Structure formats: structure tokens, C-alpha cells
Amino acid sequence: MNKGLLLITKLKKNMKSKLLTTQHKVLLNKRGLIEWVNDILKTVCDIEHTRHRSPINALVNLYAGFC
């Protein structure tokens, strides 16, 4: 939280209950779709998470995977 990041997860049995804002609920509902798209990119397009030294190289890797 000191760096401005906020972790949004579903509540489990042993967690204290918190009220989620409407925006956070929408993001939780869309998480499955985002995970599915990431899975398709990794398996079908063979796009792996690599550490590029420049943003241009990262975009070239994405473009090559789509082609």
C-alpha cells in the first residue's frame, strides 16, 4: 500500500469481512476473463513472460507471437 498498490481478492472463510466497492467487485468478476486471455496468449501464441530491455523489443515479441 505504501507504493500505491492495492490487492483485491475474494474473501475466504477465515478472513475478516470487508466491504468492497462496486469497482472492486467488477474487477473481481472480470478476473476470470483476464486469466483466460493470458492463458491463450501463453499456450496458443507461444508468448512467454520475458524481461526485455526495451519496450520496443517487448512489442516485437508480442507481434511475432500474434503472427
VEXVEXPA-507999 format. One record per residue (C-alpha): residue number from 1; chain; x, y, z; residue in three letters. Coordinates in Angstrom, 3 decimals. Example, Ala and Ser with C-alpha at 12.3 -4.5 7.8 and 13.67 -1.06 7.14 Angstrom:
<recs>
<rec 1; A; <12.300; -4.500; 7.800>; ala>,
<rec 2; A; <13.670; -1.060; 7.140>; ser>,
</recs>
This chain:
<recs>
<rec 1; A; <0.000; 0.000; 0.000>; met>,
<rec 2; A; <2.952; 2.326; 0.540>; asn>,
<rec 3; A; <3.735; 2.087; -3.176>; lys>,
<rec 4; A; <0.161; 2.730; -4.254>; gly>,
<rec 5; A; <-0.755; -0.900; -4.982>; leu>,
<rec 6; A; <-3.980; -2.461; -3.761>; leu>,
<rec 7; A; <-4.532; -6.221; -3.650>; leu>,
<rec 8; A; <-8.134; -7.217; -4.317>; ile>,
<rec 9; A; <-9.048; -10.838; -3.585>; thr>,
<rec 10; A; <-12.169; -12.781; -2.733>; lys>,
<rec 11; A; <-12.882; -13.309; 0.947>; leu>,
<rec 12; A; <-12.205; -16.731; 2.379>; lys>,
<rec 13; A; <-13.713; -18.392; 5.430>; lys>,
<rec 14; A; <-11.009; -17.414; 7.876>; asn>,
<rec 15; A; <-10.713; -13.780; 6.743>; met>,
<rec 16; A; <-12.335; -10.779; 8.346>; lys>,
<rec 17; A; <-15.211; -9.423; 6.320>; ser>,
<rec 18; A; <-14.596; -6.209; 4.379>; lys>,
<rec 19; A; <-16.890; -4.125; 2.270>; leu>,
<rec 20; A; <-15.817; -3.970; -1.357>; leu>,
<rec 21; A; <-16.581; -1.022; -3.555>; thr>,
<rec 22; A; <-18.576; -1.542; -6.733>; thr>,
<rec 23; A; <-15.475; -1.003; -8.841>; gln>,
<rec 24; A; <-13.586; -3.724; -6.958>; his>,
<rec 25; A; <-16.493; -6.156; -7.383>; lys>,
<rec 26; A; <-16.492; -5.554; -11.140>; val>,
<rec 27; A; <-12.743; -6.166; -11.299>; leu>,
<rec 28; A; <-13.126; -9.434; -9.385>; leu>,
<rec 29; A; <-15.817; -10.573; -11.810>; asn>,
<rec 30; A; <-13.570; -9.789; -14.810>; lys>,
<rec 31; A; <-10.575; -11.642; -13.364>; arg>,
<rec 32; A; <-11.575; -14.959; -14.951>; gly>,
<rec 33; A; <-11.697; -13.386; -18.407>; leu>,
<rec 34; A; <-8.297; -11.771; -17.932>; ile>,
<rec 35; A; <-6.756; -15.057; -16.759>; glu>,
<rec 36; A; <-8.298; -16.848; -19.764>; trp>,
<rec 37; A; <-6.827; -14.339; -22.238>; val>,
<rec 38; A; <-3.396; -14.641; -20.594>; asn>,
<rec 39; A; <-3.609; -18.429; -20.849>; asp>,
<rec 40; A; <-4.491; -18.263; -24.552>; ile>,
<rec 41; A; <-1.590; -15.902; -25.220>; leu>,
<rec 42; A; <0.827; -18.250; -23.477>; lys>,
<rec 43; A; <-0.358; -21.537; -24.950>; thr>,
<rec 44; A; <-1.624; -20.777; -28.451>; val>,
<rec 45; A; <0.549; -17.813; -29.414>; cys>,
<rec 46; A; <3.666; -19.013; -27.553>; asp>,
<rec 47; A; <4.121; -15.637; -25.888>; ile>,
<rec 48; A; <6.106; -16.117; -22.707>; glu>,
<rec 49; A; <6.856; -13.669; -19.929>; his>,
<rec 50; A; <10.367; -12.451; -20.608>; thr>,
<rec 51; A; <12.252; -9.457; -19.323>; arg>,
<rec 52; A; <13.022; -7.196; -22.257>; his>,
<rec 53; A; <15.456; -4.351; -22.000>; arg>,
<rec 54; A; <13.315; -2.034; -24.084>; ser>,
<rec 55; A; <9.570; -1.682; -24.661>; pro>,
<rec 56; A; <10.097; -1.983; -28.417>; ile>,
<rec 57; A; <11.595; -5.462; -28.011>; asn>,
<rec 58; A; <8.611; -6.491; -25.889>; ala>,
<rec 59; A; <6.184; -5.291; -28.572>; leu>,
<rec 60; A; <8.154; -7.112; -31.271>; val>,
<rec 61; A; <7.883; -10.308; -29.239>; asn>,
<rec 62; A; <4.105; -9.840; -28.912>; leu>,
<rec 63; A; <3.722; -9.072; -32.597>; tyr>,
<rec 64; A; <5.730; -12.130; -33.594>; ala>,
<rec 65; A; <3.548; -14.301; -31.366>; gly>,
<rec 66; A; <0.378; -12.968; -32.955>; phe>,
<rec 67; A; <1.711; -13.550; -36.464>; cys>,
</recs>
